[in-house]
Amino acid sequence: MLCSRRKCSTTDGDGVALLIDMQNREICISTGGIAIRYLTDARIEDILNDGYEPISDGEYEQCLSVMLKDVLVYYDEGIPS
């Protein structure tokens, strides 16, 4: 699920927001600026898939940690061609 109900922004428009709805145990990723090119829909789906197991167990810190690690891996891999 991509963030369709929420809009996130930064001062310069570049960034990634990893959102956790703790009440409903749902996760969402929003990208802006250059981050859109790094995190393709396929990469976002991979990140979300990795976050689903910990979030379903109520392990919010673990969920965020896993998702952030994935974002950093994709950032290091660069913009896909």
Steps between C-alpha positions, in 0.01 A plus 500: 500500500639837403395806695194624323310651792793696644733757357846535648749771420845630587648844458664415168254230398752212514445221745336181617238466771447161660159514665360258755135500604542337841129463567426308179852357454530635148813635335543749222787662311491845344778636279574843365747663265804294401395220740226408252770388256686293762190328638305360210162338556670156495755607760227649719306174482813310610549737794135469603513120471800493735314721748175301509618218728625718785207742473247215517669388824481852643878542480498862384867574567608186312269588211647847466854365533449242224339752269771760558775246430328414171479869405874538566581193290303639207658842544846340487400305187408826332232598254397199291549530126 
